[in-house]
Amino acid sequence: MRNNNPLNIVQSSSFKWNGEIMAEEKIFCVFETMGQGCRAALKLLRTYYEKHKCTTISKIVRRWAPETENNVQAYIRNVCRMTGIGATTPLPPMKEETKAVWCDIVLAMATVECGLNAKDREDFAPYIEIGWKLLNP
């Protein structure tokens, strides 16, 4: 959260996100605002869905959080519990009418990545809306 990067997106030497800033951080991207960090998360999830055919929570999490670094089954279980979506339930394409689904997924993944409590989740949710607006102006 301190990096305005709620899903802990890893830096790339060949790509720089909109709003990404130079910082002392060596592994994770740092964004100027939390809204820009949420936009990057949503954009990356859309790429997973469209390009890599990650059309379920299970497929998204397995790509996002490799088993070599994470307890993937627990991650999937937690995201499913928080969103109410089954692990293998097909997700809809990322469009305005499905915004709530994708914002819920980002909120759940940020909770797993950053250990958000209920108050943190409530405070963080508006930033996902900002990220959506930045992604889909």
PADRENKOL-261439 format. One record per atom (N, C-alpha, C): atom name; x, y, z. Coordinates in pm, 1 decimal, always signed. Each point is the difference from the previous one (the first is absolute). Example, Ala and Ser with C-alpha at 12.3 -4.5 7.8 and 13.67 -1.06 7.14 Angstrom:
BEGIN
SITE   atome         px         py         pz
SITE       N    +1319.0     -569.0     +780.0
SITE      CA      -89.0     +119.0       +0.0
SITE       C      +90.0     +120.0       +0.0
SITE       N      -35.0     +105.0      -72.0
SITE      CA      +82.0     +119.0       +6.0
SITE       C      -77.0     +109.0      +73.0
end
This chain:
BEGIN
SITE   atome         px         py         pz
SITE       N      +83.1     -119.7       +0.0
SITE      CA      -83.1     +119.7       +0.0
SITE       C      +87.3     +125.8       +0.0
SITE       N     +114.4       -8.0      +64.8
SITE      CA      +88.1     +118.0       +6.8
SITE       C      +51.5      +40.3     -137.1
SITE       N       -1.7      -92.6      -94.3
SITE      CA      +45.3      +29.2     -136.4
SITE       C     -115.2      +38.5      -92.4
SITE       N     -120.1      +16.4      +55.1
SITE      CA     -119.7      +23.2      -82.1
SITE       C      -14.9     -111.2     -103.9
SITE       N      +35.2     -120.8      +39.2
SITE      CA       +3.1     -116.6      -86.7
SITE       C      -68.6     -115.0      +74.3
SITE       N     -132.2       +3.3       +7.8
SITE      CA      -72.2      -94.1      +87.4
SITE       C       +8.0     -146.5      -40.2
SITE       N      +37.2      -29.8     -123.1
SITE      CA      +13.2     -140.9      -39.4
SITE       C     +146.1      -40.1      -16.2
SITE       N      +90.7      +84.4      +46.1
SITE      CA     +143.1      -30.8       -2.9
SITE       C      +49.4      -37.9     -140.0
SITE       N      -27.5      +85.1      -96.3
SITE      CA      +47.8      -20.9     -136.8
SITE       C     +151.5      +17.3       -0.3
SITE       N      +68.3      -96.9      -60.1
SITE      CA     +145.8       -0.3       -4.1
SITE       C      +49.1      +93.7     -110.7
SITE       N     +108.9      +69.5      +28.0
SITE      CA      +60.9      +90.2      -98.2
SITE       C      +47.0      -77.6     -122.6
SITE       N       +2.6      +68.8     -110.8
SITE      CA      +52.0      -56.4     -124.0
SITE       C     +107.6      +93.7      -53.6
SITE       N     +106.8      -56.9      -51.5
SITE      CA     +105.4      +83.7      -57.8
SITE       C      -39.0      +50.8     -139.2
SITE       N     -100.7      -64.3      -59.9
SITE      CA      -37.7      +36.4     -137.0
SITE       C     -133.9      +73.1      -10.1
SITE       N      -66.1      +22.9     +112.0
SITE      CA     -132.8      +60.1       -3.2
SITE       C      -17.5      +90.6     +119.6
SITE       N      -60.4     +115.6      -21.5
SITE      CA      -31.2      +92.5     +108.2
SITE       C     -148.0      +33.7       -7.8
SITE       N      -69.7      -16.8     +111.9
SITE      CA     -143.2      +28.1       +7.9
SITE       C      -25.6     +150.0       +2.9
SITE       N     -119.0      +41.9      -44.5
SITE      CA      -45.1     +137.5      +21.0
SITE       C       -2.0      +24.3     +150.4
SITE       N      +61.7     +105.9      +43.5
SITE      CA       +0.2      +34.6     +141.7
SITE       C     +108.3      -68.0      +81.3
SITE       N      +78.1      -89.2      -61.4
SITE      CA     +109.1      -64.6      +73.5
SITE       C     +112.1     +101.6      +19.1
SITE       N      +56.0       +4.3     +119.3
SITE      CA     +105.8      +95.7      +30.5
SITE       C     +127.2      -73.2      +42.2
SITE       N     +110.2      +67.8      -16.6
SITE      CA     +128.0      -54.5      +45.5
SITE       C       +3.4       +5.9     +152.2
SITE       N      +49.0     -106.0      +60.1
SITE      CA       +6.3       -4.6     +145.6
SITE       C     +110.2      -95.4      +42.5
SITE       N      +24.2       -5.9     +127.8
SITE      CA     +102.4      -88.4      +55.4
SITE       C      -41.1     -146.8       -6.4
SITE       N     -127.8      -24.8      -17.1
SITE      CA      -51.9     -137.2       -6.0
SITE       C      +72.7      -77.2     -109.1
SITE       N      +40.9     -122.6      +31.0
SITE      CA      +77.7      -80.0      -95.2
SITE       C      -82.4     -106.2      -72.0
SITE       N     -114.9      -35.8      +54.9
SITE      CA      -77.0     -110.4      -57.4
SITE       C     -133.6      +46.2      -56.8
SITE       N      -77.1      +71.5      +79.2
SITE      CA     -136.4      +35.0      -38.2
SITE       C       -8.5     +140.8      -57.6
SITE       N      -95.9      +18.8      -90.8
SITE      CA      -26.4     +132.4      -56.8
SITE       C      -47.1      +94.2     +110.4
SITE       N      +30.6     +126.7      -17.2
SITE      CA      -50.7     +105.2      +87.7
SITE       C      -77.8      +95.9      -88.5
SITE       N     -124.1      +29.6      +41.2
SITE      CA      -85.1      +89.0      -77.8
SITE       C      -18.4     +131.7      +72.9
SITE       N      -18.4     +105.1      -78.1
SITE      CA      -19.0     +132.8      +55.6
SITE       C     -125.2       +5.8      +87.5
SITE       N     -108.5      -66.3      -44.9
SITE      CA     -124.6       -1.8      +77.2
SITE       C      -54.9     -141.9       +8.1
SITE       N      -84.2      -22.9      +97.8
SITE      CA      -64.1     -131.3      +14.7
SITE       C      -92.1      -27.4     -118.7
SITE       N      -65.0     +101.7      -52.0
SITE      CA      -85.3      -19.0     -117.3
SITE       C      +78.7      -54.5     -118.2
SITE       N     +122.5      +50.0      -20.2
SITE      CA      +83.5      -49.9     -109.3
SITE       C      +43.7     -144.1      +24.6
SITE       N      +25.6      -34.2     +125.3
SITE      CA      +33.2     -138.3      +33.0
SITE       C     -116.8      -93.4      -25.9
SITE       N     -121.1      +46.2      +30.0
SITE      CA     -120.2      -80.1      -27.2
SITE       C      -23.7      -12.2     -150.0
SITE       N      +25.3     +107.2      -74.6
SITE      CA      -13.0       -6.4     -145.8
SITE       C      +93.5     -105.5      -56.4
SITE       N     +124.0       -2.3      +47.0
SITE      CA      +96.9      -98.3      -48.4
SITE       C      -47.3     -141.6      +32.8
SITE       N      -53.8      -19.7     +119.7
SITE      CA      -50.3     -132.3      +38.8
SITE       C     -113.8      -43.6      -92.4
SITE       N      -93.8      +89.2      -23.5
SITE      CA     -112.5      -31.9      -88.7
SITE       C      +47.2      -26.9     -142.8
SITE       N      +93.4      +80.0      -46.8
SITE      CA      +51.5      -17.6     -136.4
SITE       C      +71.4     -134.9      -13.2
SITE       N      +76.4      -36.0     +100.5
SITE      CA      +69.6     -127.8       -3.0
SITE       C      -98.5     -116.7       +5.3
SITE       N     -103.5      +12.2      +82.9
SITE      CA     -102.9     -104.8       +4.6
SITE       C      -72.3      -11.7     -133.3
SITE       N      -25.5     +112.9      -65.2
SITE      CA      -64.4       -3.7     -131.9
SITE       C      +90.6      -70.8     -101.3
SITE       N     +128.5      +26.4       +6.7
SITE      CA      +94.8      -69.0      -88.6
SITE       C       +1.0     -150.2      +28.7
SITE       N       -0.9      -36.6     +127.0
SITE      CA       -6.0     -142.7      +35.8
SITE       C     -124.0      -63.8      -61.7
SITE       N     -110.9      +68.7       +9.4
SITE      CA     -127.1      -52.5      -49.6
SITE       C       +1.8      -11.3     -152.7
SITE       N      +35.4     +108.5      -66.6
SITE      CA      -11.2       +4.7     -146.3
SITE       C     +114.7      -72.5      -71.7
SITE       N     +120.1      +20.1      +43.3
SITE      CA     +115.2      -56.4      -70.9
SITE       C      +36.4     -141.1      +46.6
SITE       N       -9.2      -21.9     +130.4
SITE      CA      +46.2     -127.3      +56.0
SITE       C     -114.3      -95.0      +35.9
SITE       N     -123.1      +41.8      -29.6
SITE      CA     -118.9      -83.2      +22.7
SITE       C      -16.3      -42.5     +146.4
SITE       N      +38.0      +89.2      +89.9
SITE      CA      -22.3      -22.3     +143.2
SITE       C     -141.3      +48.4      +31.1
SITE       N      -95.9      -87.6      -19.1
SITE      CA     -141.7      +37.8       +5.0
SITE       C      -70.5      -46.7     +127.1
SITE       N      +76.8      -49.0      +97.1
SITE      CA      -55.9      -38.1     +129.6
SITE       C      +92.3      +54.9     +108.9
SITE       N      -50.6       +6.3     +120.1
SITE      CA      +84.0      +43.5     +112.5
SITE       C     +118.3      -94.9      +15.5
SITE       N      -23.9     -127.3      -13.4
SITE      CA     +108.0      -97.5      +13.0
SITE       C     +112.2      +26.4      -99.9
SITE       N      -34.1      +22.7     -124.8
SITE      CA     +101.6      +24.6     -103.1
SITE       C      +72.2     +132.2      +23.8
SITE       N      -73.8     +102.8      +40.3
SITE      CA      +61.8     +130.1      +26.9
SITE       C     +101.1      -12.7     +113.0
SITE       N      -41.8      -58.3     +110.9
SITE      CA      +87.9       -8.3     +116.9
SITE       C     +121.6      -87.8      -29.0
SITE       N      -19.1     -109.0      -70.2
SITE      CA     +114.2      -87.1      -32.1
SITE       C     +104.5      +73.3      -83.8
SITE       N      -43.6      +88.4      -85.8
SITE      CA      +95.5      +78.2      -79.9
SITE       C      +57.8     +114.3      +83.7
SITE       N      -82.7      +64.3      +79.7
SITE      CA      +39.8     +117.0      +78.3
SITE       C      +97.5      -36.7     +111.8
SITE       N      -29.7     -105.9      +68.9
SITE      CA      +73.8      -34.2     +122.1
SITE       C      +58.4     -140.7      -12.0
SITE       N     +116.0      -12.9      -61.0
SITE      CA      +55.9     -132.3      -25.4
SITE       C      +15.2      -84.2     +127.1
SITE       N      -22.4     -129.1      -16.5
SITE      CA       +5.6      -93.3     +113.7
SITE       C     +135.9       -1.5      +67.9
SITE       N     +105.0      +37.4      -70.9
SITE      CA     +133.0       +2.8      +60.8
SITE       C      +12.1     +108.2     +106.9
SITE       N      -92.7      +99.1       -3.6
SITE      CA       +6.5     +111.6      +94.7
SITE       C     -123.2      +11.9      +89.3
SITE       N     -106.6      -75.0      -31.3
SITE      CA     -127.9      +21.4      +67.8
SITE       C      -71.8     -130.9      +29.3
SITE       N      -89.6       +6.3      +98.8
SITE      CA      -93.5     -109.2      +23.1
SITE       C     -119.1      +28.9      -91.9
SITE       N       +7.3      -51.0     -121.7
SITE      CA      -96.9      +33.5     -104.1
SITE       C     -140.6      -46.1      +37.0
SITE       N      -12.5     -117.8      +57.5
SITE      CA     -134.0      -49.1      +36.4
SITE       C      -66.2      +91.7     +102.5
SITE       N      +75.5      +45.6      +98.2
SITE      CA      -56.0      +91.8      +99.8
SITE       C      -35.2     +133.8      -64.5
SITE       N      +84.2      +47.1      -90.7
SITE      CA      -24.0     +126.4      -70.6
SITE       C     -131.1      -11.5      -78.2
SITE       N      -16.3     -105.9      -77.1
SITE      CA     -122.4      -21.5      -78.3
SITE       C     -120.5       -6.8      +92.6
SITE       N      +10.2      -79.3     +106.5
SITE      CA     -111.4      -14.3      +95.7
SITE       C      -42.0     +135.0      +55.7
SITE       N      +97.9      +81.7      +39.1
SITE      CA      -31.4     +130.3      +59.2
SITE       C      -65.0      +94.6     -100.5
SITE       N      +51.9       +4.3     -122.2
SITE      CA      -60.3      +87.1     -101.8
SITE       C     -142.3      -46.7      -30.1
SITE       N      -20.4     -129.7       -9.9
SITE      CA     -134.9      -53.1      -26.0
SITE       C      -95.0      +32.8     +114.8
SITE       N      +47.5      -16.0     +122.6
SITE      CA      -84.3      +29.4     +116.9
SITE       C      -39.9     +147.4       +2.2
SITE       N      +95.0      +88.4      -28.2
SITE      CA      -27.8     +143.5       +6.7
SITE       C      -86.6      +49.7     -115.0
SITE       N       +9.2      -63.7     -116.2
SITE      CA      -77.5      +45.3     -115.7
SITE       C     -130.7      -75.3      -16.8
SITE       N       -8.8     -119.3      +58.4
SITE      CA     -117.7      -83.9      -20.4
SITE       C       -0.9      -68.5     -135.9
SITE       N     +114.5       -1.8      -66.3
SITE      CA      +13.2      -61.7     -132.5
SITE       C      +76.0     -131.5      +15.9
SITE       N      -47.8     -105.1      -64.0
SITE      CA      +67.6     -128.8       +5.7
SITE       C     +134.4       +3.8      -70.6
SITE       N      +90.7      -86.1      +41.4
SITE      CA     +136.1       -2.8      -54.7
SITE       C       +2.5      -25.0     -150.3
SITE       N      -93.4      -81.3      -49.4
SITE      CA       -0.3      -34.1     -142.6
SITE       C     -120.2      +57.8      -74.5
SITE       N      -71.9      +91.6      +64.5
SITE      CA     -111.7      +67.5      -64.7
SITE       C      +54.5      +94.6     -107.1
SITE       N      -47.4       -9.8     -123.1
SITE      CA      +49.0      +90.9     -104.2
SITE       C      -31.1     +146.5      +34.6
SITE       N     +100.3      +84.4      -12.9
SITE      CA      -16.3     +142.4      +26.2
SITE       C      -44.6      +71.0     -127.1
SITE       N      -76.4     +108.2      +15.1
SITE      CA      -43.5      +75.2     -118.5
SITE       C     +112.8      +87.0      -51.7
SITE       N       -6.5      +40.2     -126.5
SITE      CA      +99.3      +95.1      -50.8
SITE       C       -4.5     +129.0      +82.0
SITE       N     +110.4      +72.1       +2.6
SITE      CA      +10.1     +123.2      +77.2
SITE       C      -64.5     +113.2      -78.6
SITE       N     -124.6      +31.6      +36.8
SITE      CA      -76.8     +107.3      -64.1
SITE       C      -68.3      +81.6     +108.5
SITE       N      -56.3     +112.3      -39.1
SITE      CA      -65.6      +87.4      +98.1
SITE       C     -107.0      -74.1      +79.6
SITE       N      -76.4      -85.4      -67.5
SITE      CA     -107.6      -70.8      +70.8
SITE       C      +50.7     -111.2      +92.2
SITE       N     +127.6      -33.8       -9.1
SITE      CA      +57.4     -102.2      +90.0
SITE       C     +102.9      +62.0      +94.8
SITE       N       -0.6     +131.3       +7.6
SITE      CA      +96.3      +71.4      +84.4
SITE       C       +0.0      -50.8     +144.0
SITE       N     -115.5      -22.3      +57.3
SITE      CA       -8.3      -42.5     +140.2
SITE       C      +73.5     -131.8      +23.2
SITE       N      -11.7      -92.2      -93.6
SITE      CA      +68.0     -129.3      +12.5
SITE       C     +150.9      +20.6       +6.8
SITE       N      +53.0      +77.1      -93.1
SITE      CA     +144.6      +19.3       -8.4
SITE       C      +53.3      +85.0     +114.8
SITE       N      -76.5      +97.8      +43.5
SITE      CA      +42.0      +80.0     +115.8
SITE       C       +1.8      -86.7     +125.9
SITE       N      -97.0      -89.9      +13.7
SITE      CA       -1.4      -92.9     +113.8
SITE       C     +121.1      -92.6       -2.5
SITE       N      +38.1      -44.6     -118.4
SITE      CA     +117.3      -87.5      -11.9
SITE       C     +126.6      +75.3      +42.2
SITE       N      +15.3     +123.2      -45.6
SITE      CA     +117.1      +78.9      +39.4
SITE       C       +0.4      +22.5     +151.3
SITE       N     -114.3      +31.5      +57.5
SITE      CA       -7.9      +21.1     +144.0
SITE       C      +38.6     -127.3      +75.0
SITE       N      -48.7     -114.2      -46.0
SITE      CA      +32.7     -127.1      +65.4
SITE       C     +148.9      -31.6      -14.2
SITE       N      +54.9      +20.5     -119.8
SITE      CA     +142.2      -28.4      -20.1
SITE       C      +87.7      +95.4      +81.3
SITE       N      -39.2     +125.7      +10.5
SITE      CA      +74.8      +95.5      +82.0
SITE       C       -5.5      -41.0     +146.5
SITE       N     -112.6      -54.8      +42.7
SITE      CA      -13.0      -47.2     +137.5
SITE       C      +98.1     -113.3      +26.3
SITE       N      +10.4      -92.9      -94.5
SITE      CA      +94.0     -110.6      +15.6
SITE       C     +144.2      +51.0       -6.8
SITE       N      +29.2      +83.3      -98.5
SITE      CA     +136.8      +49.0      -20.1
SITE       C      +49.3      +86.5     +116.6
SITE       N      -88.7      +83.4      +54.5
SITE      CA      +42.4      +99.3      +99.6
SITE       C      -56.0      -24.4     +139.5
SITE       N      -82.3     -102.3      +16.6
SITE      CA      -55.9      -29.4     +131.3
SITE       C      -95.2     +106.7      +50.7
SITE       N      -85.9      +50.2      -88.4
SITE      CA      -93.7     +105.0      +39.9
SITE       C     -103.4      -51.3      +98.7
SITE       N      -31.0      +81.3     +100.6
SITE      CA     -110.6      -33.3      +89.7
SITE       C     -126.7      +68.4      -52.2
SITE       N     -110.8      -17.5      +69.2
SITE      CA     -128.2      +53.4      -48.1
SITE       C       +4.8     +151.1      -19.0
SITE       N      +59.2      +72.5      +92.8
SITE      CA       +9.9     +146.6      -10.9
SITE       C      +87.2      +39.1     -118.5
SITE       N     +113.6      -70.0      -16.7
SITE      CA      +88.2      +27.4     -113.7
SITE       C      -73.8      -23.0     -131.2
SITE       N      -77.3     -108.0       -6.7
SITE      CA      -73.9      -32.8     -122.5
SITE       C      -98.2     +111.7      -33.5
SITE       N      -69.3      +49.1     +100.9
SITE      CA      -97.0     +108.2      -20.2
SITE       C      +69.5     +126.9      -49.4
SITE       N     +115.4      +32.1      +57.5
SITE      CA      +74.8     +119.5      -40.0
SITE       C      +60.9      -15.0     -138.9
SITE       N      +36.3     -122.5      -37.4
SITE      CA      +68.6      -26.2     -126.0
SITE       C      -94.7       -6.8     -120.1
SITE       N     -121.1      -46.4      +20.0
SITE      CA      -94.4      -23.4     -110.7
SITE       C      -15.9     +119.6      -95.0
SITE       N       -9.0     +123.8      +47.1
SITE      CA      -15.0     +112.4      -94.0
SITE       C     +117.0      +13.9      -97.8
SITE       N     +118.2      -42.2      +39.3
SITE      CA     +114.6       +9.1      -90.5
SITE       C      -13.6      -94.2     -119.2
SITE       N      -67.8     -111.6      +21.5
SITE      CA      -22.9      -92.6     -111.3
SITE       C      -91.6      +66.8     -102.1
SITE       N     -100.5      +71.6      +47.3
SITE      CA      -88.3      +75.4      -90.4
SITE       C      +79.2     +102.9      -80.0
SITE       N      +93.9      +67.2      +66.1
SITE      CA      +85.1      +96.4      -70.7
SITE       C      +83.1      -72.4     -105.3
SITE       N      +56.3     -114.3      +37.9
SITE      CA      +77.0      -79.2      -95.5
SITE       C      -82.1      -40.9     -120.3
SITE       N     -126.4      -37.2      +24.4
SITE      CA      -89.8      -37.2     -110.3
SITE       C      -19.8     +118.8      -94.0
SITE       N      -23.5     +116.8      +58.2
SITE      CA      -20.8     +119.4      -82.2
SITE       C     +124.8      +35.6      -80.4
SITE       N     +117.6      -19.1      +58.9
SITE      CA     +124.2      +27.0      -72.1
SITE       C      +21.5     -101.8     -112.5
SITE       N      -45.7     -121.6      +21.9
SITE      CA      +13.8     -105.8     -100.2
SITE       C      -98.6      +20.7     -114.1
SITE       N     -118.4      +47.3      +32.8
SITE      CA     -108.5      +15.2      -95.7
SITE       C      -52.5     +143.1       +0.9
SITE       N      +82.6      +96.1      -44.9
SITE      CA      -44.2     +141.2       +7.3
SITE       C     -115.8      +30.4      -94.3
end
